[in-house]
Amino acid sequence: MIFSLIALLLAVASAAIIARSIAKPIHHLSNASRRFGAGDLSTRASFKSTGEMEELRASFNAMAAQIEEREARLKELDELKSDFVSSVSHEMRTPLTTIKTLTRVLLRGELSDAERREYLETIAAECDRQIDLVLNLLDLSRIESGTFPVSLTRVDVAELMQTCMVIEQHSADARRHELIADFSREIPAAWADRLALRRVLCGLVENAI
């Protein structure tokens, strides 16, 4: 009877220890899941165990790390989108303001022929900038989808740069910069897509300004 009682007590104690060793990791994992679900994406299950509980802990931590990385990437993309929208808005607002201002000046009619021609050329150049901006936005989607069209022809690079100088002249004047095109050496023709190359060269000049 005594031995049976001792064996029973040992069995109960062993069962309690085993149950506690199982319940404790589950409790830790449950708390970690609750904190993670509440928005703390850095939460990890830190208990040490063996067997299936250790596999479950490792799986939870791997899943949590993947979700945290994905959320960080989504946040970064959202910030990039906001910056992109802000940049595009600025790029569109500046030329449109110039076009509006010069149009009002032209409507007054108190200009010489030279001034009128200069303002009209500026308006045309700013319209070209707007068209380039829209085309660049379209090119982004075409490049991503692999459908960007390229039409190669013989291009006069010096003449193309002069065109960019005209387009970007007003932007330089507004910031009190001087644009100088030095073609003291002959520039060979390029085999390229004329429209794409013009937008690249104009973009370089505009970014420099």
Backbone bond lengths (Angstrom), bond angles and torsions (degrees), N, CA, C in turn:
res aa  C-N    CA-C-N  psi(-1)  N-CA   C-N-CA  omega(-1)  CA-C   N-CA-C  phi
1 M - - - 1.470 - - 1.532 110.89 -
2 I 1.360 114.04 -42.79 1.463 118.24 -178.69 1.530 109.82 -65.38
3 F 1.386 114.39 -45.86 1.460 117.69 178.71 1.531 111.79 -62.09
4 S 1.326 115.46 -38.45 1.466 119.28 178.73 1.519 110.60 -64.55
5 L 1.316 116.41 -41.24 1.467 120.66 179.52 1.530 110.77 -64.89
6 I 1.351 114.90 -42.13 1.467 118.68 178.54 1.529 110.29 -63.33
7 A 1.350 115.47 -43.13 1.466 119.35 179.58 1.519 111.15 -62.60
8 L 1.343 115.83 -39.06 1.459 120.28 179.12 1.521 111.02 -64.85
9 L 1.349 115.76 -42.88 1.462 119.59 179.39 1.537 111.23 -64.34
10 L 1.345 115.70 -40.83 1.451 119.67 178.06 1.530 111.54 -64.42
11 A 1.352 115.28 -38.38 1.465 119.54 178.86 1.518 110.77 -65.53
12 V 1.356 115.01 -42.59 1.463 118.76 178.95 1.517 110.57 -64.02
13 A 1.341 116.06 -43.14 1.469 119.55 179.58 1.518 110.87 -64.03
14 S 1.343 116.62 -42.28 1.462 120.00 178.90 1.525 110.86 -62.96
15 A 1.344 116.23 -41.78 1.458 120.28 179.27 1.521 110.92 -63.30
16 A 1.336 115.22 -39.75 1.471 118.82 179.49 1.524 110.74 -65.36
17 I 1.344 115.37 -41.72 1.471 119.18 179.74 1.523 110.06 -64.48
18 I 1.344 115.97 -44.31 1.463 120.15 179.97 1.526 110.81 -63.31
19 A 1.348 115.39 -43.71 1.460 119.29 -179.99 1.522 111.20 -63.10
20 R 1.354 114.13 -39.13 1.467 117.65 179.62 1.531 111.08 -67.62
21 S 1.352 116.28 -38.91 1.461 119.92 179.54 1.522 111.74 -65.39
22 I 1.347 116.16 -26.80 1.463 120.19 177.30 1.524 110.79 -84.60
23 A 1.348 115.11 -43.21 1.460 119.46 -175.34 1.528 112.02 -69.27
24 K 1.338 118.17 -34.58 1.462 120.72 -177.09 1.525 112.37 -63.29
25 P 1.356 119.49 -49.30 1.471 118.74 176.04 1.527 112.82 -61.22
26 I 1.329 116.57 -38.51 1.462 119.84 178.60 1.521 110.35 -62.72
27 H 1.359 115.14 -40.45 1.465 119.92 179.03 1.529 110.18 -63.66
28 H 1.341 117.12 -44.21 1.464 120.98 178.27 1.526 110.56 -62.51
29 L 1.325 116.48 -44.03 1.453 120.56 -179.44 1.526 111.22 -65.20
30 S 1.331 116.12 -37.34 1.463 120.32 178.12 1.528 110.91 -64.88
31 N 1.336 116.52 -42.54 1.467 120.02 178.53 1.526 111.22 -65.35
32 A 1.340 115.75 -41.21 1.462 119.46 178.63 1.521 110.67 -63.00
33 S 1.311 117.38 -42.63 1.468 121.26 178.60 1.517 110.99 -62.69
34 R 1.336 116.40 -38.62 1.467 120.33 -179.86 1.530 110.66 -66.21
35 R 1.334 117.17 -44.14 1.474 120.18 179.06 1.528 110.88 -66.10
36 F 1.321 116.43 -39.57 1.462 120.18 179.54 1.523 110.59 -64.93
37 G 1.334 115.78 -41.97 1.462 120.21 178.50 1.513 112.66 -66.25
38 A 1.357 116.75 -25.13 1.468 120.85 179.37 1.524 112.37 -80.94
39 G 1.347 116.47 -4.29 1.460 118.90 175.65 1.511 115.73 115.94
40 D 1.337 118.20 -5.53 1.454 120.64 177.97 1.526 108.60 -84.88
41 L 1.339 115.39 87.59 1.466 120.05 -173.74 1.518 113.19 -73.31
42 S 1.327 117.70 -8.73 1.470 120.07 177.35 1.523 111.95 -85.89
43 T 1.327 117.30 -2.85 1.463 121.44 -178.91 1.522 111.26 -64.20
44 R 1.338 115.65 135.00 1.453 121.36 175.13 1.531 108.96 -135.60
45 A 1.321 116.86 150.20 1.466 122.05 176.02 1.525 107.49 -79.33
46 S 1.350 116.87 114.69 1.459 120.85 -171.14 1.522 114.45 -102.01
47 F 1.324 118.40 -2.11 1.470 120.00 -178.11 1.529 110.13 -71.34
48 K 1.319 115.00 156.55 1.453 121.74 176.66 1.519 109.17 -109.29
49 S 1.310 115.10 134.55 1.457 119.26 -179.13 1.522 108.51 -148.93
50 T 1.296 115.43 -170.61 1.461 120.60 179.81 1.522 109.13 -135.17
51 G 1.313 115.01 165.42 1.455 120.20 174.00 1.520 113.09 66.39
52 E 1.318 115.34 -138.01 1.461 121.72 -174.66 1.524 112.09 -67.58
53 M 1.340 117.63 -33.41 1.465 119.71 179.30 1.532 110.58 -66.03
54 E 1.336 116.33 -37.19 1.463 119.25 177.47 1.526 110.70 -67.10
55 E 1.330 116.79 -38.75 1.463 120.52 176.37 1.526 110.63 -63.98
56 L 1.336 116.09 -39.50 1.462 120.17 179.00 1.526 110.71 -65.75
57 R 1.340 117.06 -40.41 1.466 121.31 178.45 1.535 110.42 -63.53
58 A 1.331 115.43 -45.10 1.465 119.64 -179.84 1.528 111.00 -63.78
59 S 1.315 117.26 -39.51 1.466 121.20 179.45 1.528 110.70 -65.49
60 F 1.339 115.89 -41.37 1.471 119.47 179.00 1.520 110.49 -63.27
61 N 1.326 117.81 -44.92 1.464 121.22 -179.06 1.525 111.62 -65.16
62 A 1.341 116.30 -39.22 1.466 119.47 178.52 1.523 110.53 -65.09
63 M 1.341 116.87 -42.38 1.460 120.85 177.90 1.521 110.59 -63.26
64 A 1.346 116.63 -43.29 1.469 120.59 -179.56 1.522 110.86 -63.23
65 A 1.334 117.43 -39.79 1.466 121.00 179.28 1.525 111.13 -65.33
66 Q 1.317 117.13 -40.64 1.461 120.82 178.85 1.523 111.43 -64.50
67 I 1.327 116.42 -43.63 1.471 120.60 -179.59 1.532 110.33 -66.08
68 E 1.341 117.09 -41.36 1.466 120.38 179.32 1.528 110.57 -63.09
69 E 1.340 116.76 -42.32 1.461 120.90 178.80 1.522 110.80 -64.50
70 R 1.329 116.51 -40.72 1.466 120.67 179.87 1.525 110.70 -65.94
71 E 1.330 116.97 -41.45 1.462 120.28 178.99 1.523 111.11 -64.83
72 A 1.342 116.53 -38.95 1.466 119.85 178.23 1.523 110.43 -64.24
73 R 1.333 116.52 -40.03 1.463 120.43 178.62 1.526 111.27 -65.97
74 L 1.326 116.80 -41.57 1.464 120.41 178.54 1.525 110.89 -63.82
75 K 1.338 116.33 -38.72 1.459 120.24 178.28 1.523 110.01 -65.06
76 E 1.334 116.59 -41.08 1.462 120.42 178.45 1.518 111.01 -63.82
77 L 1.334 117.04 -42.57 1.464 120.79 178.54 1.519 111.09 -64.34
78 D 1.329 116.73 -37.29 1.461 120.26 178.89 1.530 110.59 -65.56
79 E 1.338 117.33 -39.42 1.458 120.93 177.47 1.527 110.65 -66.51
80 L 1.341 116.20 -40.50 1.462 119.83 177.75 1.526 111.02 -63.21
81 K 1.333 116.14 -38.57 1.459 119.98 178.76 1.519 110.43 -64.28
82 S 1.329 116.89 -42.64 1.461 120.40 179.18 1.528 110.91 -63.43
83 D 1.350 116.31 -43.41 1.464 119.95 178.08 1.525 110.66 -63.23
84 F 1.336 116.02 -39.50 1.463 120.37 -178.69 1.518 110.69 -64.77
85 V 1.337 116.75 -45.81 1.462 120.75 179.57 1.531 110.40 -62.25
86 S 1.341 116.32 -41.75 1.464 120.14 179.01 1.520 111.27 -63.80
87 S 1.347 116.30 -41.90 1.467 120.31 -179.99 1.520 111.36 -65.47
88 V 1.337 116.62 -44.13 1.465 120.20 179.73 1.533 110.40 -63.66
89 S 1.332 116.40 -41.07 1.466 120.00 179.09 1.519 110.98 -60.34
90 H 1.349 115.48 -42.12 1.473 119.30 179.21 1.520 110.73 -66.49
91 E 1.339 116.11 -43.30 1.464 120.08 -178.15 1.533 111.65 -63.85
92 M 1.320 117.05 -30.65 1.463 120.10 179.40 1.522 111.50 -83.12
93 R 1.330 116.71 -35.29 1.464 120.07 -174.99 1.524 111.87 -67.95
94 T 1.331 117.54 -40.91 1.468 120.60 -176.66 1.526 112.93 -62.29
95 P 1.342 119.99 -52.32 1.470 118.81 178.30 1.523 113.26 -63.97
96 L 1.327 117.13 -38.05 1.461 119.48 -179.80 1.523 110.96 -64.48
97 T 1.336 116.60 -36.78 1.464 119.98 176.90 1.523 110.70 -63.86
98 T 1.328 115.44 -41.81 1.473 119.90 178.15 1.523 111.03 -62.54
99 I 1.339 116.29 -46.87 1.467 120.63 179.95 1.528 111.00 -60.14
100 K 1.315 116.62 -43.28 1.465 120.89 -179.37 1.525 111.04 -63.72
101 T 1.350 115.94 -43.82 1.465 120.17 -178.38 1.529 111.31 -64.36
102 L 1.330 116.22 -47.66 1.462 119.71 -178.61 1.527 111.66 -66.91
103 T 1.325 117.29 -33.78 1.467 120.41 178.10 1.526 110.58 -63.59
104 R 1.331 116.25 -41.03 1.467 119.22 177.97 1.524 111.42 -65.24
105 V 1.338 116.25 -38.08 1.467 119.84 178.06 1.524 109.91 -64.28
106 L 1.330 116.51 -42.04 1.469 120.21 179.65 1.524 111.82 -64.51
107 L 1.332 116.30 -35.97 1.461 119.96 -178.94 1.526 112.43 -66.67
108 R 1.307 117.45 -23.73 1.464 119.73 178.31 1.528 111.61 -69.26
109 G 1.342 116.51 -29.16 1.455 120.43 175.45 1.507 115.71 76.30
110 E 1.338 118.82 11.07 1.470 121.27 -178.32 1.521 110.13 -101.26
111 L 1.322 116.96 53.55 1.455 121.39 -176.41 1.520 110.46 -131.31
112 S 1.313 114.75 153.16 1.461 119.21 173.70 1.522 108.70 -79.49
113 D 1.316 115.91 167.77 1.462 119.63 179.58 1.526 111.06 -61.74
114 A 1.335 116.52 -38.02 1.471 120.22 179.92 1.529 110.99 -65.58
115 E 1.347 115.95 -42.49 1.468 119.22 179.15 1.523 110.86 -66.67
116 R 1.332 115.37 -41.76 1.457 119.04 179.53 1.529 110.76 -60.96
117 R 1.314 116.65 -43.87 1.461 120.46 179.24 1.546 110.80 -63.64
118 E 1.324 116.12 -41.92 1.461 120.47 179.79 1.528 110.66 -61.14
119 Y 1.331 116.93 -44.27 1.465 120.22 -178.78 1.529 111.06 -67.27
120 L 1.340 116.00 -39.31 1.466 118.79 178.76 1.535 111.30 -65.76
121 E 1.324 116.18 -37.52 1.464 119.33 177.26 1.527 110.71 -66.08
122 T 1.324 116.20 -37.51 1.460 119.74 177.52 1.521 110.93 -65.16
123 I 1.348 116.61 -43.29 1.467 120.44 178.03 1.524 110.50 -61.31
124 A 1.336 116.41 -41.99 1.465 120.11 178.42 1.525 110.93 -62.80
125 A 1.339 116.49 -41.14 1.464 120.50 179.73 1.528 111.01 -65.15
126 E 1.343 116.92 -41.24 1.455 120.08 178.93 1.528 111.14 -66.82
127 C 1.319 116.75 -35.18 1.475 119.88 175.32 1.524 110.28 -63.98
128 D 1.331 116.28 -39.01 1.463 120.00 176.58 1.530 110.68 -61.66
129 R 1.331 116.06 -38.95 1.468 119.36 178.18 1.522 111.10 -63.10
130 Q 1.317 116.33 -40.82 1.461 119.80 178.77 1.527 111.04 -64.48
131 I 1.328 115.16 -42.23 1.464 119.62 178.64 1.533 109.82 -62.62
132 D 1.339 116.41 -42.91 1.461 120.30 178.76 1.524 111.05 -60.64
133 L 1.336 116.26 -40.71 1.458 119.81 -179.87 1.528 111.12 -61.86
134 V 1.334 115.53 -45.60 1.466 119.55 179.21 1.523 110.84 -63.72
135 L 1.339 116.01 -42.23 1.465 120.12 179.03 1.523 111.40 -64.32
136 N 1.332 116.88 -37.40 1.463 119.95 177.25 1.524 111.33 -63.42
137 L 1.325 116.63 -39.99 1.463 119.99 177.35 1.528 110.55 -63.86
138 L 1.322 116.35 -41.60 1.458 119.72 177.48 1.528 110.86 -65.42
139 D 1.340 115.89 -37.84 1.468 119.70 -179.59 1.519 111.42 -63.23
140 L 1.340 117.16 -34.02 1.457 120.01 179.09 1.526 110.78 -57.57
141 S 1.328 116.55 -47.99 1.459 120.04 -179.32 1.527 111.16 -68.13
142 R 1.351 116.45 -35.60 1.470 119.43 178.92 1.517 111.79 -68.56
143 I 1.330 116.59 -39.32 1.465 119.91 178.59 1.523 110.31 -64.99
144 E 1.347 116.71 -42.69 1.461 120.23 179.70 1.521 111.70 -62.71
145 S 1.332 116.61 -36.05 1.465 120.11 -178.52 1.527 112.63 -88.26
146 G 1.343 116.65 -4.96 1.459 120.21 178.65 1.511 113.74 75.89
147 T 1.339 117.27 23.27 1.471 120.60 -178.42 1.527 112.08 -117.75
148 F 1.341 117.26 24.39 1.465 120.45 -179.42 1.527 109.70 -69.47
149 P 1.343 118.55 120.71 1.467 120.24 -177.08 1.525 111.77 -81.43
150 V 1.315 116.84 136.50 1.459 122.17 178.28 1.528 108.75 -125.31
151 S 1.342 115.67 124.51 1.468 121.11 179.07 1.528 108.23 -119.39
152 L 1.323 117.68 102.32 1.459 122.31 -174.67 1.529 111.34 -83.93
153 T 1.341 115.04 129.06 1.467 121.96 175.96 1.524 108.31 -143.21
154 R 1.334 115.64 172.93 1.466 120.49 176.09 1.534 108.00 -80.08
155 V 1.329 117.18 121.87 1.466 122.28 -173.11 1.527 109.87 -117.12
156 D 1.334 116.24 131.53 1.460 122.43 173.50 1.535 107.56 -81.56
157 V 1.330 117.74 102.74 1.464 122.19 -173.73 1.528 111.26 -66.16
158 A 1.334 117.33 -39.97 1.468 120.04 -179.56 1.528 110.79 -62.24
159 E 1.326 116.72 -43.66 1.472 120.43 178.88 1.530 110.16 -65.42
160 L 1.334 116.25 -35.97 1.458 120.47 179.67 1.525 110.72 -67.37
161 M 1.333 116.13 -39.16 1.459 119.63 177.93 1.525 111.70 -66.27
162 Q 1.331 117.37 -37.28 1.459 120.51 176.71 1.518 110.17 -61.75
163 T 1.324 116.65 -38.74 1.469 120.64 176.95 1.521 110.57 -61.75
164 C 1.334 116.16 -43.35 1.467 119.90 178.55 1.524 111.22 -64.29
165 M 1.328 116.95 -35.72 1.463 120.39 178.83 1.524 110.86 -61.79
166 V 1.334 115.34 -40.92 1.462 119.97 178.85 1.530 110.19 -65.82
167 I 1.340 115.93 -43.17 1.461 120.46 -177.28 1.528 110.99 -64.58
168 E 1.324 116.99 -40.40 1.462 121.18 -173.57 1.532 113.33 -93.93
169 Q 1.340 117.93 -1.22 1.464 120.81 -175.12 1.532 111.98 -60.48
170 H 1.336 116.41 -44.44 1.468 118.74 -177.85 1.520 111.09 -64.59
171 S 1.334 116.73 -39.42 1.468 120.10 178.50 1.518 110.48 -62.16
172 A 1.332 116.95 -38.24 1.467 120.79 177.45 1.525 111.05 -68.69
173 D 1.334 116.70 -42.64 1.469 120.37 179.52 1.522 111.39 -61.05
174 A 1.343 115.64 -38.51 1.466 119.31 -178.09 1.529 111.27 -64.34
175 R 1.323 117.24 -25.61 1.470 121.66 -179.60 1.533 111.65 -105.98
176 R 1.328 115.25 9.44 1.464 121.85 178.25 1.519 111.47 60.75
177 H 1.317 117.13 39.11 1.461 122.55 173.61 1.520 108.92 -102.12
178 E 1.320 115.27 151.82 1.460 120.56 176.57 1.526 109.47 -108.15
179 L 1.310 115.74 124.90 1.457 120.97 177.37 1.520 109.50 -96.12
180 I 1.328 116.13 127.09 1.458 121.12 179.35 1.521 108.54 -128.45
181 A 1.311 116.40 126.08 1.459 121.56 176.25 1.523 108.57 -106.13
182 D 1.325 115.98 112.94 1.464 120.65 -177.50 1.526 108.85 -104.83
183 F 1.319 115.96 104.54 1.460 121.60 178.76 1.526 109.50 -113.10
184 S 1.348 115.77 46.43 1.453 120.09 -178.97 1.528 111.34 -66.32
185 R 1.310 116.25 -27.36 1.459 119.82 176.03 1.524 109.06 -106.84
186 E 1.310 115.68 147.25 1.461 119.91 -178.51 1.527 110.04 -68.41
187 I 1.322 115.30 130.21 1.463 120.52 178.59 1.521 108.51 -98.93
188 P 1.309 118.02 120.74 1.468 119.41 -178.89 1.522 111.66 -66.83
189 A 1.308 115.22 156.11 1.465 119.96 177.82 1.532 109.67 -68.01
190 A 1.309 115.59 153.99 1.467 121.09 179.40 1.521 109.94 -114.50
191 W 1.307 115.43 148.15 1.464 121.37 174.40 1.517 106.60 -96.70
192 A 1.330 116.47 100.89 1.467 119.61 -170.19 1.525 110.74 -155.93
193 D 1.322 114.57 173.81 1.460 121.73 170.91 1.528 106.53 -82.81
194 R 1.313 117.36 113.92 1.468 121.64 -172.64 1.527 112.37 -58.17
195 L 1.338 117.82 -49.84 1.458 120.65 -176.73 1.530 111.23 -65.13
196 A 1.326 115.84 -42.24 1.467 118.87 -179.42 1.524 110.69 -65.90
197 L 1.336 117.03 -42.22 1.462 120.60 -179.82 1.525 110.98 -65.43
198 R 1.339 116.39 -39.04 1.472 118.98 178.05 1.517 110.70 -61.61
199 R 1.313 117.08 -42.11 1.464 119.74 -179.12 1.532 110.75 -68.34
200 V 1.325 116.88 -34.44 1.466 119.85 176.97 1.530 110.12 -65.56
201 L 1.346 116.62 -49.35 1.463 120.65 -178.31 1.530 110.84 -63.68
202 C 1.320 117.02 -44.10 1.482 120.40 178.71 1.529 110.04 -63.62
203 G 1.317 116.02 -37.20 1.469 118.91 177.99 1.507 112.36 -64.01
204 L 1.338 117.13 -39.41 1.454 121.17 177.62 1.534 111.07 -63.56
205 V 1.331 115.64 -43.68 1.469 119.63 179.52 1.533 110.52 -64.88
206 E 1.326 115.55 -44.94 1.471 119.72 -178.65 1.523 111.05 -63.90
207 N 1.331 117.43 -41.88 1.463 119.84 178.28 1.526 111.20 -64.97
208 A 1.344 116.02 -36.20 1.474 119.10 176.87 1.529 111.29 -63.59
209 I 1.351 114.87 -40.22 1.471 119.22 177.67 1.524 110.80 -63.96
